[in-house]
Amino acid sequence: MKFKLLVFLGSLALLMNPANAEVQINGFASIVTGIAIEDETEGSAAAPDGDSDYNERTVDNLQESKVALQWSADLGDGMRFVGQTMARGDASTGFQLNYDWAYFDFNVGESSKIKFGRLRIPFYKYSDYLDVGYAYHWITPPADMYSLSFSNMDGVSYQQNMEAMGLDQSLTIAIGTYQGLLSLGTEQVESALENLITINWSATMGDHEFTAAYAQADVYVPATATAGLAGVATAGGDDANKVLINGDLGSFVGVGYKGTFGDIVIYSEYSVVKVDDSIFADTNGGYLGMSYNMNDYTYHVTYGMREAKEKTYAAGTDAIDLGLAGGGAASGSTLNSTSRFLGNGENTTITIGVRKDIGTSSAIKVDLDLYNEDRVQTDQTTAVSEEKSATTLKFAIETMF
């Protein structure tokens, strides 16, 4: 479906103006490598050898590496076509090719724009150039904030630029759908977001930048693809609807700030993600950081945190026998133990790093990530406390061309 959409939009763009379209090709690349200096788990009866399956911090020569080509065709009269293809590094399967963008871009007057096709969802401050490592000082943006496992949608967006109250402002409204993988606990399952609506506001006043975003959608995650929920779906009834993710309202709220004070820059973002009437955990997280610029060098430190709050169920629903046998999950487990398994606890990350700019469009980066996790892990019937720490040293070369 992704490939068909890209081919259709690209072919339509060429048919509309095959001879006079001005085509521009750009690209970017990130080559990332690293070493896990520490990766320890303590206090887990389920993982006595100190190897936790939760939030594995393994680093290798492919993970987080990527290379992309972006092309735009100027079709005249304020219209153009934009497409982007990217190969992402994967620790187990090598580089995987995806079609991230494929949309038409229409100028409406001098200060408005409409996009139609496959778009980037405007969740965060760095959403528009989330994959362009050269655009920021980290090797990757803080995962405690940039935690959603998806970033694109199929739909339409409207952007209005304006100046008011001494602020240069931009308001973007996007409407569409998403079909693909969503994270539920430690699992990646095929899911859907229907009636997805996103509103993003950004403003600049001198050396100060502000962002705010709100998004909502009807969330669908198949019960048969999620550990422990197939039994609930079979039981049916009102109690099951309080647990299953079958069209429940999901919401995202995020805010951000960046301030420049000479050579010192302070930046932060914070978000809250919820899915009502479902077993999906409520999560909140963000980061606060500072960087110091000295000639071609940028030194930075960032503190990130994320917390997941599992849902709890009264005796009426908690009595459902999920009947989980094998696969590390015991039969007779309850909804509360499953809820803990799918999301709970908190973690923090301290990132210390340096970036060295080379020429006009390349940079070398070194990041040290200090990660700590305090969660209640469970084998579905017995909850145990588990603490995990990981120290990762990463290196990257970033470029734009």
C-alpha positions in Angstrom: 0.0 0.0 0.0 2.8 2.4 0.8 4.6 1.7 -2.5 1.3 2.1 -4.5 0.6 5.5 -2.8 4.1 6.7 -3.7 3.9 5.5 -7.3 0.4 7.0 -7.8 1.3 10.5 -6.4 4.7 10.6 -8.2 3.1 9.6 -11.6 0.4 12.1 -11.1 2.9 14.9 -10.5 4.8 14.1 -13.7 1.6 13.8 -15.8 0.5 17.2 -14.6 3.7 18.9 -15.9 6.1 16.4 -17.4 8.3 18.8 -19.4 8.7 21.9 -17.3 8.8 20.5 -13.8 12.0 21.6 -12.0 13.2 18.6 -9.9 15.6 19.1 -7.0 17.2 16.2 -5.2 18.6 16.4 -1.6 19.7 13.9 0.9 21.1 13.2 4.4 22.9 10.3 6.1 23.9 9.3 9.6 26.4 6.5 10.3 26.1 5.5 14.0 28.1 3.0 15.9 28.8 2.4 19.6 29.5 0.1 22.5 27.4 -0.9 25.6 29.8 -0.2 28.5 27.3 -1.4 31.1 24.0 -3.4 30.8 22.8 -4.8 34.2 19.6 -6.0 35.7 19.2 -6.6 39.4 16.5 -8.1 41.6 14.5 -10.0 38.9 13.4 -13.5 39.6 12.4 -13.8 36.1 15.8 -12.8 34.8 18.4 -14.2 37.2 21.2 -13.9 34.7 20.8 -10.1 34.6 19.4 -10.0 31.1 16.1 -8.1 30.9 13.9 -8.1 27.8 12.6 -4.7 28.8 14.0 -1.7 26.8 17.1 -3.5 25.6 20.0 -1.1 25.2 22.2 -3.1 22.8 24.1 -0.9 20.3 25.7 -2.2 17.1 27.0 -0.8 13.8 23.6 -0.6 12.1 21.2 0.6 14.8 20.2 4.2 14.4 22.1 4.6 11.1 20.1 5.9 8.1 20.5 7.3 4.6 17.7 9.2 2.7 17.0 10.9 -0.6 14.4 13.6 -0.9 13.2 15.0 -4.2 10.8 17.9 -4.9 9.3 18.8 -8.3 8.2 22.4 -8.8 5.0 22.2 -10.8 4.3 25.9 -11.1 1.6 28.2 -9.7 2.7 27.6 -6.1 2.4 23.8 -6.3 5.1 21.1 -5.9 5.5 17.4 -5.2 7.8 16.1 -2.4 8.9 12.5 -1.8 11.3 10.9 0.5 12.8 7.4 0.6 14.9 6.2 3.6 16.9 3.2 4.5 17.1 2.7 8.2 19.6 0.4 10.1 18.2 -2.5 12.0 20.1 -4.6 14.4 18.7 -7.9 13.2 17.7 -7.5 9.5 20.2 -4.9 8.2 19.0 -1.8 6.3 15.2 -1.6 5.6 13.9 0.7 2.9 10.7 2.8 3.6 8.8 5.5 1.8 8.3 8.2 4.4 6.9 11.2 2.5 4.9 11.5 -0.7 2.7 14.6 -0.9 1.6 17.6 -2.9 2.3 21.0 -1.5 0.1 24.0 -2.4 0.8 27.6 -1.5 -2.3 29.5 -0.5 -1.5 33.2 -0.7 1.8 34.4 0.8 1.4 32.9 4.3 -0.6 29.6 4.0 0.2 26.1 2.7 -1.8 22.9 2.1 -0.2 19.4 2.0 -1.9 16.2 0.8 -0.5 12.7 0.8 1.9 10.9 3.2 3.0 13.5 5.8 5.0 13.9 8.9 2.7 14.1 12.0 3.5 17.4 13.8 3.9 16.0 17.3 7.2 17.5 18.4 9.5 20.5 18.0 11.8 18.5 15.7 9.0 16.6 13.9 9.7 18.1 10.4 13.4 17.1 10.5 13.2 14.2 13.0 15.5 11.9 11.0 18.0 14.6 9.9 20.7 14.2 12.5 22.6 17.2 11.3 19.8 19.4 12.4 20.4 18.9 16.2 23.3 18.3 18.5 22.3 14.9 19.9 22.9 11.7 17.9 19.2 11.0 18.4 16.5 13.2 20.1 15.7 12.2 23.7 13.8 8.9 23.6 11.9 9.8 26.8 10.1 12.5 24.8 10.3 11.1 21.2 8.8 7.8 22.4 6.0 7.1 19.9 6.9 4.3 17.5 5.3 6.1 14.4 5.8 9.5 12.9 3.9 9.6 9.5 0.2 9.8 8.5 -1.8 9.7 5.3 -4.0 12.8 5.1 -4.1 16.5 4.6 -2.6 19.4 6.5 -3.1 23.2 6.6 -0.4 25.6 7.8 -0.9 29.3 8.6 2.0 31.6 9.3 1.2 35.0 11.0 2.6 37.7 13.2 0.7 38.7 16.3 1.5 40.0 19.8 5.1 40.4 18.9 5.4 36.7 18.0 6.2 35.1 14.6 3.6 32.3 14.8 2.8 29.1 12.8 -0.4 27.0 13.2 -0.6 23.6 11.6 -3.7 21.4 11.5 -3.4 17.9 10.1 -6.2 15.3 9.6 -5.8 11.7 8.4 -5.1 8.1 9.4 -2.2 5.8 10.4 -1.8 2.1 9.8 1.2 0.3 11.0 3.1 -0.8 14.2 2.3 0.6 17.6 4.2 -0.2 20.8 2.2 -1.9 23.6 4.6 -2.8 26.5 7.4 -4.7 24.8 5.4 -5.7 21.8 5.1 -4.1 18.3 1.7 -5.0 16.8 -0.1 -4.0 13.6 -2.6 -1.3 14.6 -4.5 1.6 13.3 -5.3 5.2 14.2 -8.6 6.5 12.6 -9.9 10.1 12.6 -6.4 11.3 13.5 -6.4 15.1 14.2 -3.3 17.0 15.2 -2.9 20.7 16.0 0.6 22.2 16.4 1.4 25.8 17.3 4.9 27.3 17.3 6.1 30.8 18.0 9.3 32.8 18.0 10.1 35.9 19.9 13.7 37.0 19.5 15.9 34.3 20.9 12.9 32.3 22.5 11.0 29.6 20.8 7.7 28.0 22.0 5.8 24.9 20.8 2.6 23.2 21.8 0.7 20.3 20.2 -2.4 18.3 20.7 -3.5 15.2 18.9 -6.3 12.7 19.2 -7.4 9.6 17.3 -9.6 6.4 17.6 -7.1 3.7 18.4 -7.4 0.1 17.2 -5.1 -2.7 18.4 -6.2 -6.3 17.7 -6.7 -8.3 20.9 -5.3 -11.4 19.3 -2.0 -9.6 18.7 -1.6 -8.5 22.3 -0.4 -10.7 25.1 -3.2 -11.6 27.5 -6.1 -9.9 25.7 -7.5 -12.7 23.5 -9.3 -14.2 26.5 -10.9 -10.8 27.3 -12.2 -10.5 23.7 -13.7 -14.0 24.0 -15.5 -13.0 27.3 -17.0 -9.9 25.7 -19.4 -7.6 27.5 -19.0 -4.1 29.0 -16.1 -5.2 31.1 -14.1 -6.3 28.0 -14.7 -2.9 26.5 -13.0 -1.3 29.4 -9.9 -3.3 28.6 -9.6 -3.8 24.8 -8.2 -1.2 22.5 -11.1 -1.2 20.1 -11.7 2.4 18.9 -10.9 4.1 22.2 -10.0 7.7 22.2 -6.2 8.3 22.3 -4.7 11.7 23.0 -1.3 13.4 22.9 -0.4 16.7 24.6 3.0 18.2 24.2 4.8 21.5 25.0 8.3 22.8 24.4 10.7 25.7 24.9 14.1 26.7 23.5 16.0 29.8 24.6 19.3 31.2 23.4 21.4 33.2 25.8 24.6 34.1 24.0 26.6 30.9 23.6 24.3 29.0 26.0 21.1 27.3 24.8 18.4 25.9 27.1 15.8 23.5 25.7 13.0 21.3 27.0 9.9 19.3 25.9 7.2 17.4 27.8 4.3 15.2 26.7 1.4 13.1 28.1 -0.1 10.2 26.1 -3.3 8.4 27.0 -5.8 5.9 25.6 -9.1 6.0 27.5 -11.1 2.9 28.5 -8.3 0.6 27.6 -5.4 -1.4 29.1 -2.9 0.9 27.5 -0.8 2.6 30.2 -0.9 6.4 30.6 2.6 7.8 30.0 4.3 11.1 30.5 7.9 12.1 29.8 10.2 14.8 28.6 13.6 16.3 28.9 15.5 19.4 30.1 18.9 20.2 28.6 21.6 22.8 28.1 24.3 23.3 25.4 27.3 25.6 25.1 28.6 26.6 21.7 32.3 27.3 21.3 33.4 27.9 17.7 32.8 24.7 15.8 32.1 22.7 19.0 28.8 22.2 20.9 28.9 20.7 24.3 25.7 19.5 25.8 24.0 17.7 28.7 20.3 16.5 28.8 18.2 14.9 31.6 15.3 12.9 30.4 12.5 11.1 32.3 9.6 8.9 31.4 6.9 7.3 33.5 4.2 4.7 32.6 1.2 4.3 34.9 -0.6 1.0 34.5 -4.4 0.8 34.7 -6.0 -1.1 37.6 -9.2 -3.0 37.5 -11.9 -3.8 40.1 -13.0 -7.3 41.0 -15.6 -7.5 38.2 -13.1 -7.4 35.4 -10.1 -8.6 37.4 -11.7 -12.0 37.8 -11.4 -12.8 34.1 -9.1 -15.8 33.6 -6.9 -14.8 30.6 -5.9 -18.4 30.2 -2.3 -17.7 29.2 -0.3 -20.9 28.7 3.3 -21.0 27.6 5.4 -18.1 26.2 6.5 -17.1 29.7 3.0 -16.2 30.8 1.2 -18.4 33.4 -2.4 -19.6 33.1 -4.9 -17.9 35.5 -3.3 -14.5 35.4 -5.4 -11.4 36.1 -6.0 -8.2 34.2 -4.0 -6.2 36.8 -0.9 -8.4 36.4 -1.2 -8.2 32.6 -1.6 -4.4 32.9 1.7 -4.2 34.9 3.4 -6.3 32.3 2.3 -4.0 29.4 3.5 -0.8 31.0 4.5 0.5 34.4 7.3 2.2 36.3 9.8 4.9 35.3 13.2 5.5 33.8 15.7 8.3 33.5 18.4 9.1 30.9 21.3 11.5 31.3 23.0 12.3 27.9 26.4 14.0 27.8 27.9 14.8 24.5 29.9 16.9 22.1 29.4 17.9 18.4 32.1 19.1 16.1 31.0 20.8 12.8 33.0 20.0 9.7 32.6 22.3 6.7 29.2 23.6 5.9 27.0 20.5 6.2 28.7 17.7 8.2 29.3 17.0 11.8 31.0 14.4 14.1 29.2 13.6 17.4 30.0 11.6 20.5 27.2 10.9 23.1 27.4 9.1 26.5 23.9 7.8 27.7 23.5 6.9 31.4 20.2 5.0 31.6 18.4 3.9 34.8 15.1 2.0 35.0 12.9 1.1 38.0 9.9 -1.0 37.0 7.7 -3.8 38.3 8.3 -6.7 36.0 6.0 -9.6 36.1 5.5 -13.2 34.8 1.8 -12.3 34.8 1.1 -14.0 38.2 4.0 -12.7 40.3 5.1 -9.1 40.3 8.8 -8.5 41.1 10.8 -5.3 41.4 13.5 -4.9 38.9 16.1 -2.2 38.5 18.2 -1.8 35.3 21.1 0.4 34.4 22.9 0.8 31.1 25.8 3.0 29.9 26.2 3.4 26.2 28.9 5.3 24.3 27.9 6.2 20.7 29.7 7.8 17.8 28.1 9.3 14.7 29.0 11.1 11.4 26.1 13.2 10.1 25.9 15.0 6.8 23.4 16.7 4.4 23.9 16.8 0.6 
